[in-house]
Amino acid sequence: MYIIKNKQPSKIETTTFADLHMKESDIEEILRQNVDMLCDDEESMLIIGQQVKNESNGRSDLTAIDNEGDIVLIEIKRDKADIVGRKEAFEFQAIRYAAGYATIRSTDELIQNIFAPYVEKHIEEFRQQTALNSSEIAKRLLSDFVELNNITAFNTRQRIILVASEFDDQTLSAVAWLNSNQVDISCYQICAYKLNDDVLLDIKKILPVVDCEDFYVNVTKKGSLQKDRKKDISRRSLPKIDSLIEWKLVEPGDIITAKGRIDEAVLQENGQVKAKEGIMSIQQWLKRVFGWSSVETYAFSVDKKSGKTLSELRQEYMEKVDAINTAAE
């Protein structure tokens, strides 16, 4: 990472969380409240558990459910030394926890054993629903999440997310092998930088790696060059709000509503929205509206004038451009 001063780059060196006097629990709390740092804005996720204890007295760091209805296990290690110094391999510990979650067959079981205790632990964060007890709050939140994300199957598979500032070679090798054998496990590197009195965090997904074929350009029978557009749409990062504004699909001043809600916000030039709580990102606004840990931004933001979600507007535009390019070849 670099900082530009007088048009000259100056490198900001990484630091360790140990040097910052940050514990693993500090990182856990940051991710608990900001899990969208891991899942971006193309996925909805609801944190449902923290330090969940299993039958062997092991404790998993964070537990979530995603918009596919699958349970997500998030395991965190502060620095590489914490991984190497463990008696049990990082990835095997996570697999053992995930195997335990695979036995959960119903949302009622999930609420009783995991989600309700989590809500009780953080009851101050559910102030608007304090007339209900923790089980009732958990049931309402989970039911809302399942319904609005059109989840039809529950916990048919489990996902594992490993987070650390650095991974040892054995962990990376094991995760790569597990990926090749259809185990849904990812590694995210979280790097800390010290800039004066501020701490900057950079998070990037390092496994599974991006398929090189995603960046290839295909040669058509006509001999012309053509991008694999369908793969481009499904696999690469989709265009964000700045592109939608540039394409004039939406404009500053437009009213954005939350899908299935009466809440409204006004789109700003920089892609943020102005809500009653102030100016913030669309993701931050939607998290306040739905009470989820992360919200699939473009699927849950509705352009009031067209009645379409930003995801629908984006998809229609990309398909239109694709059709024009195909016709021109």
Contacts in CASP RR format, 6 or more apart in sequence:
PFRMAT RR
TARGET T0000
AUTHOR 0000-0000-0000
METHOD contacts of the structure
MODEL  1
MYIIKNKQPSKIETTTFADLHMKESDIEEILRQNVDMLCDDEESMLIIGQ
QVKNESNGRSDLTAIDNEGDIVLIEIKRDKADIVGRKEAFEFQAIRYAAG
YATIRSTDELIQNIFAPYVEKHIEEFRQQTALNSSEIAKRLLSDFVELNN
ITAFNTRQRIILVASEFDDQTLSAVAWLNSNQVDISCYQICAYKLNDDVL
LDIKKILPVVDCEDFYVNVTKKGSLQKDRKKDISRRSLPKIDSLIEWKLV
EPGDIITAKGRIDEAVLQENGQVKAKEGIMSIQQWLKRVFGWSSVETYAF
SVDKKSGKTLSELRQEYMEKVDAINTAAE
1 11 0 8 1.000
1 12 0 8 1.000
1 14 0 8 1.000
1 193 0 8 1.000
1 200 0 8 1.000
1 202 0 8 1.000
2 9 0 8 1.000
2 10 0 8 1.000
2 11 0 8 1.000
2 12 0 8 1.000
3 9 0 8 1.000
3 10 0 8 1.000
3 12 0 8 1.000
3 195 0 8 1.000
4 10 0 8 1.000
12 193 0 8 1.000
12 194 0 8 1.000
12 195 0 8 1.000
12 200 0 8 1.000
13 193 0 8 1.000
14 191 0 8 1.000
14 192 0 8 1.000
14 193 0 8 1.000
15 192 0 8 1.000
15 193 0 8 1.000
15 194 0 8 1.000
16 79 0 8 1.000
16 165 0 8 1.000
16 192 0 8 1.000
17 23 0 8 1.000
17 26 0 8 1.000
17 27 0 8 1.000
17 78 0 8 1.000
17 79 0 8 1.000
17 165 0 8 1.000
17 192 0 8 1.000
18 78 0 8 1.000
18 79 0 8 1.000
18 81 0 8 1.000
20 192 0 8 1.000
20 194 0 8 1.000
20 199 0 8 1.000
22 78 0 8 1.000
22 192 0 8 1.000
23 78 0 8 1.000
24 76 0 8 1.000
24 77 0 8 1.000
24 78 0 8 1.000
24 82 0 8 1.000
27 76 0 8 1.000
27 78 0 8 1.000
27 163 0 8 1.000
27 190 0 8 1.000
28 50 0 8 1.000
28 61 0 8 1.000
28 62 0 8 1.000
28 76 0 8 1.000
30 37 0 8 1.000
30 201 0 8 1.000
31 37 0 8 1.000
31 38 0 8 1.000
31 62 0 8 1.000
31 74 0 8 1.000
31 76 0 8 1.000
31 163 0 8 1.000
32 47 0 8 1.000
32 50 0 8 1.000
32 62 0 8 1.000
32 293 0 8 1.000
33 293 0 8 1.000
35 45 0 8 1.000
35 47 0 8 1.000
35 62 0 8 1.000
35 64 0 8 1.000
35 74 0 8 1.000
35 293 0 8 1.000
35 294 0 8 1.000
36 45 0 8 1.000
36 283 0 8 1.000
36 287 0 8 1.000
36 293 0 8 1.000
36 294 0 8 1.000
36 295 0 8 1.000
37 201 0 8 1.000
37 203 0 8 1.000
38 74 0 8 1.000
38 161 0 8 1.000
38 163 0 8 1.000
38 188 0 8 1.000
38 203 0 8 1.000
39 45 0 8 1.000
39 66 0 8 1.000
39 294 0 8 1.000
40 237 0 8 1.000
41 240 0 8 1.000
41 282 0 8 1.000
41 283 0 8 1.000
41 294 0 8 1.000
41 295 0 8 1.000
41 296 0 8 1.000
41 297 0 8 1.000
41 298 0 8 1.000
42 238 0 8 1.000
42 296 0 8 1.000
42 297 0 8 1.000
42 298 0 8 1.000
43 66 0 8 1.000
43 67 0 8 1.000
43 294 0 8 1.000
43 296 0 8 1.000
44 66 0 8 1.000
44 67 0 8 1.000
44 145 0 8 1.000
44 149 0 8 1.000
44 292 0 8 1.000
44 294 0 8 1.000
44 295 0 8 1.000
44 296 0 8 1.000
44 299 0 8 1.000
44 300 0 8 1.000
45 64 0 8 1.000
45 65 0 8 1.000
45 66 0 8 1.000
45 67 0 8 1.000
45 72 0 8 1.000
45 292 0 8 1.000
45 293 0 8 1.000
45 294 0 8 1.000
46 64 0 8 1.000
46 65 0 8 1.000
46 141 0 8 1.000
46 142 0 8 1.000
46 145 0 8 1.000
46 292 0 8 1.000
46 293 0 8 1.000
46 294 0 8 1.000
47 62 0 8 1.000
47 63 0 8 1.000
47 64 0 8 1.000
47 118 0 8 1.000
47 293 0 8 1.000
48 63 0 8 1.000
48 64 0 8 1.000
48 65 0 8 1.000
48 110 0 8 1.000
48 114 0 8 1.000
48 115 0 8 1.000
48 118 0 8 1.000
48 138 0 8 1.000
48 142 0 8 1.000
49 62 0 8 1.000
49 63 0 8 1.000
49 64 0 8 1.000
49 114 0 8 1.000
49 115 0 8 1.000
49 117 0 8 1.000
49 118 0 8 1.000
50 61 0 8 1.000
50 62 0 8 1.000
50 63 0 8 1.000
50 118 0 8 1.000
50 121 0 8 1.000
51 59 0 8 1.000
51 60 0 8 1.000
51 61 0 8 1.000
52 59 0 8 1.000
52 60 0 8 1.000
52 63 0 8 1.000
52 114 0 8 1.000
53 59 0 8 1.000
54 60 0 8 1.000
54 97 0 8 1.000
54 100 0 8 1.000
56 96 0 8 1.000
58 97 0 8 1.000
60 73 0 8 1.000
60 75 0 8 1.000
60 94 0 8 1.000
60 97 0 8 1.000
61 74 0 8 1.000
61 75 0 8 1.000
61 76 0 8 1.000
62 73 0 8 1.000
62 74 0 8 1.000
62 76 0 8 1.000
63 71 0 8 1.000
63 72 0 8 1.000
63 73 0 8 1.000
63 74 0 8 1.000
63 101 0 8 1.000
63 114 0 8 1.000
63 118 0 8 1.000
64 71 0 8 1.000
64 72 0 8 1.000
64 74 0 8 1.000
64 293 0 8 1.000
65 71 0 8 1.000
65 72 0 8 1.000
65 110 0 8 1.000
65 142 0 8 1.000
65 145 0 8 1.000
66 72 0 8 1.000
66 159 0 8 1.000
67 149 0 8 1.000
67 151 0 8 1.000
67 296 0 8 1.000
68 151 0 8 1.000
68 153 0 8 1.000
69 146 0 8 1.000
69 149 0 8 1.000
69 151 0 8 1.000
69 153 0 8 1.000
69 154 0 8 1.000
69 155 0 8 1.000
69 156 0 8 1.000
70 155 0 8 1.000
70 156 0 8 1.000
70 157 0 8 1.000
70 158 0 8 1.000
70 159 0 8 1.000
71 98 0 8 1.000
71 101 0 8 1.000
71 104 0 8 1.000
71 110 0 8 1.000
71 155 0 8 1.000
71 158 0 8 1.000
71 159 0 8 1.000
72 158 0 8 1.000
72 159 0 8 1.000
72 160 0 8 1.000
72 161 0 8 1.000
73 94 0 8 1.000
73 97 0 8 1.000
73 98 0 8 1.000
73 101 0 8 1.000
73 158 0 8 1.000
73 159 0 8 1.000
73 160 0 8 1.000
73 161 0 8 1.000
74 161 0 8 1.000
74 163 0 8 1.000
75 90 0 8 1.000
75 93 0 8 1.000
75 94 0 8 1.000
75 97 0 8 1.000
75 160 0 8 1.000
75 161 0 8 1.000
75 162 0 8 1.000
75 163 0 8 1.000
76 163 0 8 1.000
76 164 0 8 1.000
77 83 0 8 1.000
77 86 0 8 1.000
77 90 0 8 1.000
77 162 0 8 1.000
77 163 0 8 1.000
77 164 0 8 1.000
78 164 0 8 1.000
78 165 0 8 1.000
79 164 0 8 1.000
79 165 0 8 1.000
79 166 0 8 1.000
80 164 0 8 1.000
80 165 0 8 1.000
80 166 0 8 1.000
80 167 0 8 1.000
80 168 0 8 1.000
82 164 0 8 1.000
83 90 0 8 1.000
83 164 0 8 1.000
83 167 0 8 1.000
83 168 0 8 1.000
83 171 0 8 1.000
84 168 0 8 1.000
86 93 0 8 1.000
89 170 0 8 1.000
89 171 0 8 1.000
89 174 0 8 1.000
90 162 0 8 1.000
90 164 0 8 1.000
90 167 0 8 1.000
90 171 0 8 1.000
91 160 0 8 1.000
91 162 0 8 1.000
91 171 0 8 1.000
91 174 0 8 1.000
91 175 0 8 1.000
91 178 0 8 1.000
91 185 0 8 1.000
92 174 0 8 1.000
94 160 0 8 1.000
94 162 0 8 1.000
94 185 0 8 1.000
95 160 0 8 1.000
95 178 0 8 1.000
95 183 0 8 1.000
95 185 0 8 1.000
98 158 0 8 1.000
98 159 0 8 1.000
98 160 0 8 1.000
99 158 0 8 1.000
101 155 0 8 1.000
101 158 0 8 1.000
102 155 0 8 1.000
102 158 0 8 1.000
104 110 0 8 1.000
104 113 0 8 1.000
104 114 0 8 1.000
104 155 0 8 1.000
105 155 0 8 1.000
106 154 0 8 1.000
107 142 0 8 1.000
107 143 0 8 1.000
107 146 0 8 1.000
107 154 0 8 1.000
110 142 0 8 1.000
110 155 0 8 1.000
111 135 0 8 1.000
111 138 0 8 1.000
111 139 0 8 1.000
111 142 0 8 1.000
112 135 0 8 1.000
115 138 0 8 1.000
115 141 0 8 1.000
115 142 0 8 1.000
116 134 0 8 1.000
116 135 0 8 1.000
116 137 0 8 1.000
116 138 0 8 1.000
117 134 0 8 1.000
118 138 0 8 1.000
119 126 0 8 1.000
119 134 0 8 1.000
119 135 0 8 1.000
119 137 0 8 1.000
119 138 0 8 1.000
119 141 0 8 1.000
120 134 0 8 1.000
123 130 0 8 1.000
123 134 0 8 1.000
126 137 0 8 1.000
129 137 0 8 1.000
129 140 0 8 1.000
132 140 0 8 1.000
141 291 0 8 1.000
141 292 0 8 1.000
144 290 0 8 1.000
145 151 0 8 1.000
145 290 0 8 1.000
145 292 0 8 1.000
146 154 0 8 1.000
148 259 0 8 1.000
148 260 0 8 1.000
148 290 0 8 1.000
148 300 0 8 1.000
149 296 0 8 1.000
157 184 0 8 1.000
158 184 0 8 1.000
159 184 0 8 1.000
159 185 0 8 1.000
159 186 0 8 1.000
160 183 0 8 1.000
160 184 0 8 1.000
160 185 0 8 1.000
160 186 0 8 1.000
161 185 0 8 1.000
161 186 0 8 1.000
161 188 0 8 1.000
162 171 0 8 1.000
162 175 0 8 1.000
162 185 0 8 1.000
162 186 0 8 1.000
162 187 0 8 1.000
162 188 0 8 1.000
163 187 0 8 1.000
163 188 0 8 1.000
163 190 0 8 1.000
164 187 0 8 1.000
164 188 0 8 1.000
164 189 0 8 1.000
164 190 0 8 1.000
165 189 0 8 1.000
165 190 0 8 1.000
165 191 0 8 1.000
165 192 0 8 1.000
166 189 0 8 1.000
167 187 0 8 1.000
167 189 0 8 1.000
167 206 0 8 1.000
171 187 0 8 1.000
172 187 0 8 1.000
172 206 0 8 1.000
172 207 0 8 1.000
175 185 0 8 1.000
175 186 0 8 1.000
175 187 0 8 1.000
175 207 0 8 1.000
176 207 0 8 1.000
176 208 0 8 1.000
178 185 0 8 1.000
179 185 0 8 1.000
179 207 0 8 1.000
179 208 0 8 1.000
185 207 0 8 1.000
186 205 0 8 1.000
186 207 0 8 1.000
186 208 0 8 1.000
187 205 0 8 1.000
187 206 0 8 1.000
187 207 0 8 1.000
188 203 0 8 1.000
188 204 0 8 1.000
188 205 0 8 1.000
188 206 0 8 1.000
189 203 0 8 1.000
189 204 0 8 1.000
189 205 0 8 1.000
189 206 0 8 1.000
190 201 0 8 1.000
190 202 0 8 1.000
190 203 0 8 1.000
191 201 0 8 1.000
191 202 0 8 1.000
191 203 0 8 1.000
191 204 0 8 1.000
192 199 0 8 1.000
192 200 0 8 1.000
192 201 0 8 1.000
193 199 0 8 1.000
193 200 0 8 1.000
193 201 0 8 1.000
193 202 0 8 1.000
194 200 0 8 1.000
211 235 0 8 1.000
213 228 0 8 1.000
213 231 0 8 1.000
214 231 0 8 1.000
214 232 0 8 1.000
214 235 0 8 1.000
214 236 0 8 1.000
216 228 0 8 1.000
217 225 0 8 1.000
217 226 0 8 1.000
217 227 0 8 1.000
217 228 0 8 1.000
218 225 0 8 1.000
218 226 0 8 1.000
218 227 0 8 1.000
218 228 0 8 1.000
219 225 0 8 1.000
219 226 0 8 1.000
220 226 0 8 1.000
220 329 0 8 1.000
222 329 0 8 1.000
224 329 0 8 1.000
226 329 0 8 1.000
229 322 0 8 1.000
229 325 0 8 1.000
233 315 0 8 1.000
233 318 0 8 1.000
238 298 0 8 1.000
238 314 0 8 1.000
239 314 0 8 1.000
239 318 0 8 1.000
241 250 0 8 1.000
241 271 0 8 1.000
241 282 0 8 1.000
241 297 0 8 1.000
241 310 0 8 1.000
242 271 0 8 1.000
244 250 0 8 1.000
244 310 0 8 1.000
244 313 0 8 1.000
244 314 0 8 1.000
245 251 0 8 1.000
245 252 0 8 1.000
245 267 0 8 1.000
245 269 0 8 1.000
245 271 0 8 1.000
247 317 0 8 1.000
249 303 0 8 1.000
249 310 0 8 1.000
249 313 0 8 1.000
249 314 0 8 1.000
249 317 0 8 1.000
250 256 0 8 1.000
250 267 0 8 1.000
250 303 0 8 1.000
250 310 0 8 1.000
250 313 0 8 1.000
251 267 0 8 1.000
252 267 0 8 1.000
252 268 0 8 1.000
252 269 0 8 1.000
252 271 0 8 1.000
253 266 0 8 1.000
253 267 0 8 1.000
253 268 0 8 1.000
254 266 0 8 1.000
254 267 0 8 1.000
254 303 0 8 1.000
254 304 0 8 1.000
254 305 0 8 1.000
255 264 0 8 1.000
255 265 0 8 1.000
255 266 0 8 1.000
255 267 0 8 1.000
255 303 0 8 1.000
255 304 0 8 1.000
255 305 0 8 1.000
256 264 0 8 1.000
256 265 0 8 1.000
256 266 0 8 1.000
256 267 0 8 1.000
256 273 0 8 1.000
256 282 0 8 1.000
256 301 0 8 1.000
256 302 0 8 1.000
256 303 0 8 1.000
256 304 0 8 1.000
256 310 0 8 1.000
257 263 0 8 1.000
257 264 0 8 1.000
257 265 0 8 1.000
257 301 0 8 1.000
257 302 0 8 1.000
257 304 0 8 1.000
258 264 0 8 1.000
258 285 0 8 1.000
258 286 0 8 1.000
258 289 0 8 1.000
258 290 0 8 1.000
258 300 0 8 1.000
258 301 0 8 1.000
258 302 0 8 1.000
259 299 0 8 1.000
259 300 0 8 1.000
259 301 0 8 1.000
259 302 0 8 1.000
259 309 0 8 1.000
261 289 0 8 1.000
261 290 0 8 1.000
263 275 0 8 1.000
263 289 0 8 1.000
264 275 0 8 1.000
264 304 0 8 1.000
265 273 0 8 1.000
265 274 0 8 1.000
265 275 0 8 1.000
265 282 0 8 1.000
265 285 0 8 1.000
266 273 0 8 1.000
266 274 0 8 1.000
266 275 0 8 1.000
267 273 0 8 1.000
268 274 0 8 1.000
268 279 0 8 1.000
271 281 0 8 1.000
271 282 0 8 1.000
272 279 0 8 1.000
272 280 0 8 1.000
272 281 0 8 1.000
272 282 0 8 1.000
273 279 0 8 1.000
273 280 0 8 1.000
273 281 0 8 1.000
273 282 0 8 1.000
273 285 0 8 1.000
275 285 0 8 1.000
275 288 0 8 1.000
277 285 0 8 1.000
277 288 0 8 1.000
282 297 0 8 1.000
282 301 0 8 1.000
283 294 0 8 1.000
283 295 0 8 1.000
283 297 0 8 1.000
286 292 0 8 1.000
286 295 0 8 1.000
286 297 0 8 1.000
286 300 0 8 1.000
286 301 0 8 1.000
287 293 0 8 1.000
287 294 0 8 1.000
287 295 0 8 1.000
289 295 0 8 1.000
290 300 0 8 1.000
296 311 0 8 1.000
297 310 0 8 1.000
298 309 0 8 1.000
298 310 0 8 1.000
298 311 0 8 1.000
298 314 0 8 1.000
299 309 0 8 1.000
299 310 0 8 1.000
299 311 0 8 1.000
300 309 0 8 1.000
301 309 0 8 1.000
301 310 0 8 1.000
302 308 0 8 1.000
302 309 0 8 1.000
302 310 0 8 1.000
303 309 0 8 1.000
303 310 0 8 1.000
303 313 0 8 1.000
306 313 0 8 1.000
308 316 0 8 1.000
END
